Amino acid sequence: MNRKIFAAAIVISLSSTAALAQGEGPVSYEEQLARVEVELTYQAPIAGVENDYWFNYQTDLAEARKELTKDLRGSSDAEDNRDAWEEYRAELADARGDYAKEMAEKGYPVGQVRVLTDTGR
């Protein structure tokens, strides 16, 4: 199994369990994926550099949250909810990708974290 998929599955499982424990009830697959994407958002500027790209990224995240709230308020059924969560996930992923690309183009190192497992070798 691809490690990224495995890691995402673990996060989805944990977030679903946490949501049920908090009394939120079951969540859609789209919401689970969006919650994984939220975990992937940058919590600090790349290379510690607060520039226009960082502030634009923060604005994109805020706009995505605002749009999600509006869409969920206006939803009339489960399909509308799933669509809202999928749009939110896509907007977060696009914002993260755009920010990382812009910073890389400016020469700032965009790191990757890899989790290695003991394979018994």
Buried (B, 14 or more C-beta within 10 A) or exposed (E): EEEEEEBBBEBBEEBBEEBEEEEEEEBBEBBBBBBBBBEEBBEEBBEEEEBEBBEBBBEBBEEBBEBBEEBBEEBEEEEEBBBBBBBBBBBBBEBBEBBBEBBEEEEBEBEEEEEEEEEEE
